Amino acid sequence: MQKQDLIAPLQERIRRSGLTEPRIAALVSGGVDSSVVVHLLTEAGYRPTLFYIQIGMEEKGFTDCSWEDDLEIVRHLAHRYDCPLEVVSLHDEYWANVVQYTIDTVRRGLTPNPDMMCNKLIKFGCFEEKWGKDFDFIATGHYATTTFIGDQLYLATAPDPVKDQTDFLAQINFRQVSKLLFPTGHLLKSEVRRIAEEAHLLSANRKDSQGICFLGKVNYNEFIERALGQKEGLIIERETGKILGKHKGYWFHTIGQRKGLGLSGGPWFVVKKNIRRNIILVSQGYDPADQYGEHIGMETCDFISHDPWQYAAEVRGLDAPLSREESVEITFKVRHTPDFTRGRLSYDPASGYLIESEEPIQGIAPGQYAVLYDTEHRICFGSGMITRGF
């Protein structure tokens, strides 16, 4: 791919803003994606200010020294491309917002999405309030894109279906997305790696980070155990009531889970949790009906730009949005996966939003988010927290 092809989407996005000398903040982590972001920005003629956000676990008794390696790479990156670098801390804000949200959600027996909250509240929330406000754009290495339909800007998916991260961005608002740049979002992961290798970036062969948001190398179950401890309970077969084993607390398990149960003769799936009695109900993997649902309920939905009814009207060339009294065709996800499911979205003032799926969905987990897309799964409309599945 030629240089101009690599930077053309970035240049077009900035051109649409009307800014000739935009002030750009680039969030860098030391990973290959954000390193290539800096490379492409400078190749396009911009000189971003780099920000490394410190949000660690060490002060809370966890061991994670990866930030030292990250920061070394980031400093080398800033020096090589002659970019200003600021190392900033959002420790307190992260723990007060994302970590506490995660603990509270798990305690209620629901399945949290801390990555989504981290993007909404920290990367593009608290960061914006403290530092991002002084810049025209914030560039990140997320695998996502933005697109204009007419004059309306939308969050859009990346061409790499495995790496697409719009589901982790689906709680941000329009003000946030209007400032975001995704310089690598139009590329495949393999292309990003190749650019890093050709540019001889230190992070070129660095493994992708795993785990939750900024928890780094900290094991999720260890984190939950530190917060909520252990409480032994029974694992019971859903169909027979037979006791199959014991678990260490319902908060370690989520609906649809099939690993980590320690049961033989499986596969076994978690199909229900009795929070009051601390019981996990499981079923074998023979597609029993109670593992699946075709309806997903959400009390509220947060839409980034136009909602599906407005969008459908625009596509049809109508002057006014469709009535929410009629359902609208969408695609959606209920977990991080490259696959989209077709369905219809409806709204009732009394009960909220309802997705009717064209096919049964396994493991609908209250607390997680249903992420809504157009029928071509190109435009990401937003998301709503799942409150029920049936």
C-alpha positions, 0 to 999 in steps of 0.5 A: 500500500502506497503512503498516500493510500495509508494517510488518505482517510486521515487527511480527508477526515481532517479536511472535512473539519475545515482546519488547516493546522489542527491540534492533535493529541495522540493517546499512546500505550507502547503497543504497535497500534498507537505507535503506527498512529504516530508514524502515520500522523507524522507521515501526513505532515502533523506533529501530534502531542503524545499522551501516555495515561498512567492507570496502574494496579500496583498501588492497590497491591497488584503486580504489573510492571508492564508500564515501565516497558510501555513508557520506554517505548513511548519515550523513544517514539516521541524522540524519534518523531520529535513530538511533545510527550506528556505522562499524565495520571488518571489513577483516581478517576479510573478507580472511582469510575471504571473499577467501582462500576465493575465491582458493583455490577459483578456484586449484583450478579450482572456481567460488566463491560469495563472496557466500554466504560473506560473508553466512555469515562476515562480515555474520552471523558476525564482525559477530555476534561483535563487535557483533550479540551485543548486539542481539535482531535484525539487520535487513538489506535482503535480498530474503528472508522468514522464516515459521513453520510451527507453532513452527518458523522457516524462511528463506523466499523473497521475492515478487519472484522476480528479486530473491529472495536466499535463494540467497545466504543459504542457508549461514547457520545457524538461530542466525543466521536466528533473529535476522534481520529482513527489513523489505523482504523482502515487497516488490517492488523497484518498491515499495521504490523507490516508498517511498523516493521518497515518503519523499524518501530520498537513495538513492531513485534510486540504482542497485543495486550490482553485483559481488561482495559488498563488492568494490564497483566492482572488476572480478572478473577484475581482482581474480583477475588481481591474485591469480593473475596470467595463464597462457596456455593453449589453448581447444580444441573438445570434440568435434573437438580443434581449437585455437580460440584461447588464454586467459589462465588457467583461473581466469578461466573457469567451467563453463557460461560463454558470454561473454568467450571471444573466439571467433567463430562461436558461441555457445560454452560452457565445458564442461570445464577441464583444470587440470593442462594449463591447457586450456579445453574448449568446445562450440557452443551446440547442446545437446550432451549433455556440457553438461548433467547430470541428477545433482548430487552434494554431499558434505555439505549444511548445513540451516538449520532442519529438513531436507527429510525432517523438513519432509515429515513435518511437512507430512504430519502424521507424528510422526517424520521420513522415513527418509533411505533414501528420496528426497524431492521438492524444488526447487532452484537451482544459480545465481542465477536466478528459476527453480527446477528440480524434482527429488528429493534422496537421501542415501547415507552413503558418497557424500553427497547427490544431486539427481536433476533432472527436466530436464537442467541446463546448466553444473553447476559444482563449487564452486558451491552447490546451494540446496534448497527445498520443492516450492512453492519457498517454504521454503529448506532450505539448501545444499550445495557441488557436488562433481560433476555428470553 
